Amino acid sequence: MRLFFALRCPTGLAERIAEWRDGQRLSGRPVVAANLHLTLAFLGQQPSTRLGELRGLAAALQATAFELRLDRLVHRRNGLLYLAPSEPPAALLDLAGQLHLALRTAGFTLEERSFLAHLTLMRRCSARPPPTCPTFDWSVGHFALLASETSQRGGLYQQLEQWPLLPIR
């Protein structure tokens, strides 16, 4: 199973983001609204026998809910177009940090690069995007374990389970 922990973009917000992106008439491969997410930790191929361990590890985290403001549009030379927060919330960085530490302690191999909070909008984007974008606000109250499944119509992300974050104090 190809697994990752993520923040799934709420349906209404995902549809607003996709509608704005599609209105820009950019060339490339857009991420479908149902798949919009912010990856916390990518695990890659994992045997299904480790699902119980992953579920227990996630349930033990003590992270706080937070407000996420996606207010920056980034276009990389490799064609990746994404939204990011100008100021990643401390609670988001704490959640990702706790998750990475727990996964490494349990023996999971993660990418060595630093965590980058971003929501991918498009791949292979060759046109220049607009210099500014609207602000998209998101109240994050849970995180999830997702499985990536590939079909003839592209990738589909199936949520295996989700865990609540502690209320904001």
N, C-alpha and C positions, 0 to 999 in steps of 0.2 A: 504494500500500500504506500502511495506517495502522500506523505502527511505534512501538515504545518499548523501551527497555532496562529490565530489571527483575530482581528476585530472585523466582524462582518458589517459592512455598511448597511444601515437600515434601509428598507425597501424604498420609502418615499424619498429619502436623501439620495440614494443611488440613482433613482429615476431622474431627479433634478440635475444631478451632476452629469449623467449621460446625455440628457437633453441639451444642456449647455454645451458640452463637448461636441455633440453632433451638429449643433448650430454653427460651429466654427469652420465646418467644411474642410477638415484636415485629412490628408491622405495617410493611410497606415492601417494597422490592424487594431480596432478598438476593443477594449475589454467590455463584454456585455454587462449590463447593469446588475444582473443577478450575481456576478462574480466580483464586483468591486469590494475590496477589502484592504486592510492594512496588516501586512505580515508581521507577527511578533517573533516567530522562530520557525525556520524552515528545517524540516527533518529529513526530507528526501524519502527514498524507499525504506520502509520499515516492515518487519514481519507483523502480522496481525496478533501474534502472541504477546507483543509488547503494548497492546492497547490498554490493558488493565493497569500497567505500570504508568503509562502516560496519563490516564484518567486520575489515578491517585496522586500523582505529582501535581497536576493542575488543581485538584481540589484542595490541596494543602497550602496553596499560595494565599497570602494575606495582602492583597493590593486594593487600593481605593479607586472608586469610580472617578471620572473626570470629564471635563469639557474639552473637546478637541476642536480647534479652529484650523481648517484647511484654507489657507489664504495666499499660498505661493504656488505658481505654476512653473514647473521646471522641465526643460527639454534638453536631454542629453545628446551628445554627438552620435551615440549608438541608436538613436531613434526612440528612446524611451521617453514618454511624456507622462508626468505625474503631478499630483497635487501634494503639497506638504505643509506642515505648520511652520510659520516663521519662528515660533517659540514652542518647541515640543513641551507639553505639560510635564512637570516633574513626576506626576503619578503614572504617566505613560512610560517614561524612562525607568521608573521603579518597577513597573509590571514586567517590562521586557527584561530588565536586569535580573529580577527574581526568577523568571522563567528560564533564562539562559543558564544561570547558576545551577538551578535544580536539574535541568537537562544534562548539563556537563557532569554534575556530581553523579547522576544515574548512569553515566557512560555513553550518552548520546553524543555524536559528533556534529558540531555546528560549523557554519561558515566562520572564518576568522575575521571577516570585516566587521566594522562597527555597525551597530544598529542604526538604521536610517528610517525614520518615520515617514512613510509615503504611501499614497494610494495610486496605483498605476491606472492611467486612463487609456493609454494606447502604446502599442509597440510598432516599430518600423515607421514612425511618424517622420515624414520627410519634409513637410511644409513647416514654415515658421509659425508657431502659435502666437496668439495675441500677447502683447506685452504685459497685460494685466488680466486678472480673472476675478470673478465674484468670490466672496467669502462663503464657505460652507461650514456651518457649525453643527457639531455632533455631540450629544450627551452619551458618553460611553459607560455602560453599566454592566457589561459582561464581556468575556472573551471565549473563543471556541477552538475546538480541534476540528480541522477540515481534512478531507481526503480529496485529492485531485484525480479525476477520472477523465481519460481522453476518449473521445468518440469521433465519428466522421464529421460532426458539426463543431468540433473543437473541444476545449476543456470545460468540465463542469465540476464545481466544488460542492461536495456533499458534506454537510455539517454532521459530525459524529456525536458531539456533545458540546454543551456550553456551561460556563461557570460564572456566577454573579461576582461582581466586585463589591467591596464594602461601601456603604453609603458615604457620601461626602460629608465631612464634619464641619 
